[in-house]
Amino acid sequence: MGLILIAISTIAWTGVFFVPFLPLENILKVSTIAGLIIIGEVTGYPGLALLGKDAITVINDKFDRLKLFFNMKSDRGQ
């Protein structure tokens, strides 16, 4: 169940970036983006809670590696 909630959250957050390019009225775009953000938040945190501490540790480790990768990349450019 936790993975399903995380997947829904990821899809909702990804959708936020595509809505501005849809041929909709501005008020509908804003409403859709707000709804997707709410859905992403409401499904993301319970999904993480259901996955447990081990899954959160894995996610944090991958995020730390990603931060390290981008820090190393910016050092090479100098």
N, C-alpha and C positions, 0 to 999 in steps of 0.2 A: 504494500500500500504506500509506503514511503517513497519508493522509486516512482510510482505513478504520480504522486503529488509533485515530486521534484520535476518530472517530465512536463507536467502541465504548467508549472511555474516557469520553466525554461522556455516553453513555447509561447507563453503569454509575454514574457519579457522580450523575446525575439520579435514578436509581433509589433511591439511598441516602435521599433525602428522602421517597419515597413508601412505603417498606417499613413504617415505624412505623404507618401507617394501615391496613395489611392485617390481616385477621382471622386471625392466626397466633399460636402460642404465643410467649412472650417469648424463649425460647432459640433458636427458629427465626428470629425477627426479628434477633437479635444475630448469629447465624451468617450470615444472608443479607447483612446490612449489611457484616460483615467481609469476606465473599467479594466483594461489589461493590467495596469499597474496594481490595482487592488487585487485582482485574481492572482497575479504573480506573488504578491506578498502573503495573501491568505493561504495559498497552497504551499509556498516555499518553506516557511518556518515549521508548520506541522509535519511536513515531509522530512525535514532534518531531524525533528524530534523523534519521529517514528524510526528513522534509520539508526539513531543512537550515537553514542559518543565515538565509537570506532569510525563510523562513516565521516563524522565531522572532523576527526583527526586526519583522515586520509585527504579530505578536501582541503584542509589547512596546509598539509604538507605539499600538495600539488600547487596551491596558490603561492606558497613560499618559494618553490622552485621557479614558478613563473616570474615572480618578482626578481629573483636572483638572475634569471636569464635576461630580463630587460635591463637590469643594472649593469650586467657585464657587457651587454651590447652597447650601452651608452658610453662605457669606458673605452671601448675600442675605437669609437669615433673621435676621440680627443687626441 
